[in-house]
Amino acid sequence: MSSTTSLPVLSLVETRVLGVLAEKQRTVPDSYPLTLNSLVSGCNQKTSRSPVLELTESQVQAAIDSLRGYSLVAETSGGRAFRYEHNIDRVLRIPSQSVILLTVLMLRGPQTAGELRIACDRMHNFADISSVEGFLNELAERPAGALVVKLPRLPGARESRWAHLLSGAPAEETMRAAGAPSDAVQASHDVSLGEVAALKANVARLETEVASLKALLGRVCSELGISEAG
């Protein structure tokens, strides 16, 4: 797959595998390329991952096989186990700084430029936020196809977040492209976020109250010697 060929739409598991390989290449170079076991552990990390996943070896192996078909991952034989490495920079033909930004977006989800600068620190020290934004803009305006997109600003947020496009357009961008004016779309999006948050809070509160009432009813019935059904 060359830079002029349309990119495949990768699954969450595939982007997680690809992101882990790119991350570990820079954070634990002595262990890179990675064995399947190390790759599974990296995919299931509880820190620096969003969402947190619980992938099996077979799921990770299936993602590896798929990514190998796109030439994004290569298999090497060394020692007693096969090892795996990524080919992101060679396939997409982007600089290492851009690979690192994509890596964090694949592993942690949408981030602001400021968040990306901090999250990338172990892999590359960007001089300032404008440097991060410069590489993000290059990725967004890439002639062979955009690899990132700037999302609509969230309610109350001071900065816009960026998301990768390796798994297709994120939900926010889909809403923006629906044809409604940007301000109207953002307003309706803000309202829906507030409503969902309120509903979730109410459901959680009601579930707690119901559980307390059930426990109280159980104790009363036990003391009276009657069944709850009665």
LOKE-715783 format. One record per residue (C-alpha): residue number from 1; residue in one letter; x, y, z. Coordinates in steps of 0.1 Angstrom, whole numbers. Layout:
REC     k   r      xx      yy      zz
REC   NUM   A       X       Y       Z
...
***
This chain:
REC     k   r      xx      yy      zz
REC     1   M       0       0       0
REC     2   S      16      33     -11
REC     3   S       8      68       0
REC     4   T     -13      72     -31
REC     5   T     -35      42     -23
REC     6   S     -66      48      -3
REC     7   L     -61      37      33
REC     8   P     -82       9      48
REC     9   V    -105      16      77
REC    10   L     -89       1     107
REC    11   S    -107     -14     136
REC    12   L    -102      -4     173
REC    13   V     -81     -35     179
REC    14   E     -60     -28     148
REC    15   T     -53       8     158
REC    16   R     -45      -4     193
REC    17   V     -19     -29     180
REC    18   L      -4      -4     156
REC    19   G      -2      23     183
REC    20   V      14      -1     209
REC    21   L      41     -11     184
REC    22   A      49      25     176
REC    23   E      49      35     212
REC    24   K      71       6     224
REC    25   Q      96      12     196
REC    26   R     105      45     214
REC    27   T      98      38     250
REC    28   V     113       3     253
REC    29   P     137       0     223
REC    30   D     156     -29     239
REC    31   S     124     -50     237
REC    32   Y     115     -40     202
REC    33   P     103     -56     179
REC    34   L      77     -71     203
REC    35   T      67    -106     209
REC    36   L      30    -115     208
REC    37   N      29    -117     246
REC    38   S      44     -83     250
REC    39   L      21     -68     224
REC    40   V     -10     -82     242
REC    41   S       3     -67     275
REC    42   G       8     -34     258
REC    43   C     -27     -34     243
REC    44   N     -43     -42     277
REC    45   Q     -24     -16     297
REC    46   K     -46       2     322
REC    47   T     -26      35     319
REC    48   S     -22      58     289
REC    49   R     -51      39     271
REC    50   S     -85      50     262
REC    51   P    -106      30     261
REC    52   V     -90       3     283
REC    53   L     -93     -31     266
REC    54   E     -90     -67     276
REC    55   L     -79     -84     244
REC    56   T     -70    -120     240
REC    57   E     -39    -134     221
REC    58   S     -62    -146     193
REC    59   Q     -77    -111     189
REC    60   V     -43     -94     188
REC    61   Q     -30    -121     164
REC    62   A     -59    -115     141
REC    63   A     -52     -78     141
REC    64   I     -15     -84     133
REC    65   D     -24    -107     104
REC    66   S     -48     -80      90
REC    67   L     -22     -52      94
REC    68   R       4     -74      77
REC    69   G     -19     -75      48
REC    70   Y     -17     -37      46
REC    71   S      21     -38      51
REC    72   L      16     -17      82
REC    73   V      31     -45     104
REC    74   A      60     -68      96
REC    75   E      69    -101     112
REC    76   T     105    -110     121
REC    77   S     119    -142     135
REC    78   G     144    -139     163
REC    79   G     151    -161     192
REC    80   R     123    -185     202
REC    81   A      93    -164     192
REC    82   F      81    -143     163
REC    83   R      84    -106     168
REC    84   Y      65     -77     152
REC    85   E      73     -42     141
REC    86   H      53     -14     125
REC    87   N      58       3      91
REC    88   I      37      34      97
REC    89   D      63      59      86
REC    90   R      73      39      54
REC    91   V      37      31      43
REC    92   L      22      65      51
REC    93   R      54      84      42
REC    94   I      52     108      71
REC    95   P      80     121      95
REC    96   S      86     105     128
REC    97   Q      70     134     147
REC    98   S      38     128     128
REC    99   V      39      91     136
REC   100   I      43      99     173
REC   101   L      12     122     172
REC   102   L      -8      95     155
REC   103   T       4      70     180
REC   104   V      -9      90     210
REC   105   L     -42      96     192
REC   106   M     -46      59     185
REC   107   L     -38      49     221
REC   108   R     -56      77     240
REC   109   G     -83      90     218
REC   110   P     -90     126     208
REC   111   Q     -66     151     224
REC   112   T     -59     188     223
REC   113   A     -25     200     210
REC   114   G     -15     208     245
REC   115   E     -24     174     258
REC   116   L      -6     158     228
REC   117   R      26     177     236
REC   118   I      26     163     272
REC   119   A      16     128     262
REC   120   C      43     126     235
REC   121   D      71     137     259
REC   122   R      85     102     264
REC   123   M      87      97     226
REC   124   H      96     132     213
REC   125   N     100     166     230
REC   126   F      80     191     209
REC   127   A      94     226     214
REC   128   D      60     241     219
REC   129   I      23     237     212
REC   130   S      26     256     179
REC   131   S      51     229     167
REC   132   V      25     202     176
REC   133   E      -1     222     157
REC   134   G      22     225     127
REC   135   F      25     187     123
REC   136   L     -12     182     130
REC   137   N     -21     207     102
REC   138   E       3     188      79
REC   139   L     -15     155      87
REC   140   A     -49     172      82
REC   141   E     -39     186      48
REC   142   R     -19     156      36
REC   143   P     -23     154      -2
REC   144   A     -27     116      -2
REC   145   G     -55     119      23
REC   146   A     -60     135      57
REC   147   L     -49     114      87
REC   148   V     -63     136     114
REC   149   V     -92     160     119
REC   150   K     -98     189     142
REC   151   L    -131     183     161
REC   152   P    -157     208     171
REC   153   R    -149     224     205
REC   154   L    -166     207     234
REC   155   P    -189     228     257
REC   156   G    -167     248     281
REC   157   A    -135     237     265
REC   158   R    -108     263     256
REC   159   E     -91     242     229
REC   160   S    -104     219     202
REC   161   R     -94     183     202
REC   162   W     -78     164     173
REC   163   A     -87     128     163
REC   164   H     -70     103     139
REC   165   L     -89      92     108
REC   166   L     -74      57     105
REC   167   S    -107      42     117
REC   168   G    -128      66      96
REC   169   A    -145      98     105
REC   170   P    -153     102     142
REC   171   A    -189     109     152
REC   172   E    -184     146     158
REC   173   E    -171     151     123
REC   174   T    -200     131     108
REC   175   M    -225     154     126
REC   176   R    -206     185     113
REC   177   A    -209     171      77
REC   178   A    -246     165      79
REC   179   G    -255     197      62
REC   180   A    -267     219      90
REC   181   P    -249     252      98
REC   182   S    -219     246     121
REC   183   D    -232     267     150
REC   184   A    -266     250     149
REC   185   V    -250     216     148
REC   186   Q    -226     225     177
REC   187   A    -255     238     197
REC   188   S    -276     207     193
REC   189   H    -245     186     201
REC   190   D    -240     206     233
REC   191   V    -276     201     244
REC   192   S    -275     164     237
REC   193   L    -243     160     257
REC   194   G    -259     178     286
REC   195   E    -291     158     284
REC   196   V    -271     125     283
REC   197   A    -250     135     313
REC   198   A    -282     144     333
REC   199   L    -299     112     323
REC   200   K    -269      91     333
REC   201   A    -267     109     367
REC   202   N    -305     103     373
REC   203   V    -302      66     364
REC   204   A    -273      61     387
REC   205   R    -291      79     416
REC   206   L    -323      59     410
REC   207   E    -304      26     408
REC   208   T    -287      34     442
REC   209   E    -321      43     458
REC   210   V    -337      11     444
REC   211   A    -309     -10     458
REC   212   S    -312       6     492
REC   213   L    -350       1     492
REC   214   K    -346     -36     483
REC   215   A    -321     -41     511
REC   216   L    -345     -24     536
REC   217   L    -374     -44     524
REC   218   G    -354     -76     528
REC   219   R    -346     -68     564
REC   220   V    -382     -58     572
REC   221   C    -395     -90     557
REC   222   S    -369    -111     575
REC   223   E    -379     -95     608
REC   224   L    -416    -101     602
REC   225   G    -411    -136     590
REC   226   I    -427    -131     556
REC   227   S    -415    -135     521
REC   228   E    -407    -104     499
REC   229   A    -431    -117     473
REC   230   G    -459    -115     497
***
